[in-house]
Amino acid sequence: MANRSAILAIINPLSGTTSVAQKAVLQDAFMRQAEALGFAPEAVLTTHPGHATELAQAAVERGVNRVLAIGGDGTINETAQALRRSATALGIVPIGSGNGLARHLGIPLNPLKAIERALNGRPVVIDSGEINEHPFFCTAGLGFEAYVAHAFAKQPVRGLPTYIRTAFRAFWAYKPQPFQLDGQERTLFSMTFANAGQFGNNAWMAPTANIADGRLEQCEIRPFPAQAAAMLTWRLFNKTINHSSYWRGQSVTKATVQTSAPLLIHADGEPLILPTGRAEVRVLPSSLLVLL
Ligand SMILES: Nc1ncnc2c1ncn2[C@@H]1O[C@H](COP(=O)(O)OP(=O)(O)OP(=O)(O)O)[C@@H](O)[C@H]1O
């Protein structure tokens, strides 16, 4: 019998709001469908932060062709980090709060359908980004969105309702900050580097972003009066934020951001504090294969 092609599913047991039992159903569906298609499947649950990267790295070294990440954008980020610039393709099975990368790529939000897509899909090449040494595949950013990512990480419950509550509270507490972008001083509400066009939940900060053009969209929101918040939010979800006078965007391959204090950032929604006030952002063109 010919050697069967190895395929690995990495499952974060804590992602999103799906129960352990629902994740067991997904694992079972993956194993059965993969076997039926002639793969040699293996599924592993992550036990600690960073575990998905270790598992995916080992899979690349073993020559596994397809690695599925079953989780939120954090798990997808950790898995994709290890697959960059390799011949191993990423399958995305979104079960997180925002699922920005899956939504941008048109991957089904029903995890069973997403498993089918990852098993049957073809590898398509996309770009990724880096902010200092932190890779991102969807968006990275500073200012309000980083502030919200840090506040959201402290919440005991995941999911969209918690995210909305956290963002609403953060809006009243947050003060726009001064940044230098490539040496130019500006005080901003937020600054985003977008590989994909949205943060997740169809919140489109960079409506025209192309994930395979070898560039990132650098988008910024200027400080605005509180009464403009509702219209900006509506535009964010209506994919028309780029028509707001408070929004500005440009296409870049690299950028340097500087502040006087250690930088609070997020990479694909994961909160990070940089040890310095300097962030170097760059695109890595055509660096990841995704099963679509
Ligand atoms: N067994 C584990 N225990 C604790 N943390 C884990 C474990 N496995 C993975 N993680 C961490 O959980 C983080 C968040 O996971 P993920 O993004 O998949 O879920 P989520 O936060 O619920 O989804 P979203 O980001 O969409 O809100 C990952 O970045 C990873 O570092």
The ligand as a MOL file (V3000), in Angstrom:
LIG
                    3D

  0  0  0     0  0            999 V3000
M  V30 BEGIN CTAB
M  V30 COUNTS 31 33 0 0 0
M  V30 BEGIN ATOM
M  V30 1 N -3.8070 24.5160 27.1080 0
M  V30 2 C -3.6440 25.8320 27.1250 0
M  V30 3 N -3.6700 26.5360 28.2750 0
M  V30 4 C -3.5540 27.8780 28.3090 0
M  V30 5 N -3.3990 28.6360 27.2080 0
M  V30 6 C -3.3620 27.9980 26.0220 0
M  V30 7 C -3.4840 26.5870 25.9070 0
M  V30 8 N -3.4190 26.2580 24.6020 0
M  V30 9 C -3.2490 27.4180 23.9280 0
M  V30 10 N -3.2130 28.4660 24.7670 0
M  V30 11 C -3.1020 29.8990 24.4650 0
M  V30 12 O -4.4120 30.4350 24.2660 0
M  V30 13 C -4.2640 31.6030 23.4540 0
M  V30 14 C -5.5990 32.0660 22.9170 0
M  V30 15 O -6.1410 31.0950 22.0890 0
M  V30 16 P -7.1530 31.3870 20.8880 0
M  V30 17 O -6.8500 32.6650 20.2310 0
M  V30 18 O -7.1970 30.1640 20.0830 0
M  V30 19 O -8.5240 31.4480 21.6260 0
M  V30 20 P -9.3990 32.6670 22.0260 0
M  V30 21 O -8.5310 33.6820 22.7140 0
M  V30 22 O -10.5650 32.1480 22.7690 0
M  V30 23 O -9.8900 33.1790 20.6360 0
M  V30 24 P -9.9060 34.6690 20.1270 0
M  V30 25 O -8.4450 35.0620 20.0020 0
M  V30 26 O -10.6100 34.6120 18.8410 0
M  V30 27 O -10.6260 35.4120 21.2060 0
M  V30 28 C -3.2630 31.1570 22.4050 0
M  V30 29 O -2.5420 32.2400 21.8820 0
M  V30 30 C -2.3540 30.1860 23.1920 0
M  V30 31 O -1.1240 30.8100 23.5420 0
M  V30 END ATOM
M  V30 BEGIN BOND
M  V30 1 1 1 2
M  V30 2 1 2 3
M  V30 3 2 2 7
M  V30 4 2 3 4
M  V30 5 1 4 5
M  V30 6 2 5 6
M  V30 7 1 6 7
M  V30 8 1 6 10
M  V30 9 1 7 8
M  V30 10 2 8 9
M  V30 11 1 9 10
M  V30 12 1 10 11
M  V30 13 1 11 12
M  V30 14 1 11 30
M  V30 15 1 12 13
M  V30 16 1 13 14
M  V30 17 1 13 28
M  V30 18 1 14 15
M  V30 19 1 15 16
M  V30 20 2 16 17
M  V30 21 1 16 18
M  V30 22 1 16 19
M  V30 23 1 19 20
M  V30 24 2 20 21
M  V30 25 1 20 22
M  V30 26 1 20 23
M  V30 27 1 23 24
M  V30 28 2 24 25
M  V30 29 1 24 26
M  V30 30 1 24 27
M  V30 31 1 28 29
M  V30 32 1 28 30
M  V30 33 1 30 31
M  V30 END BOND
M  V30 END CTAB
M  END
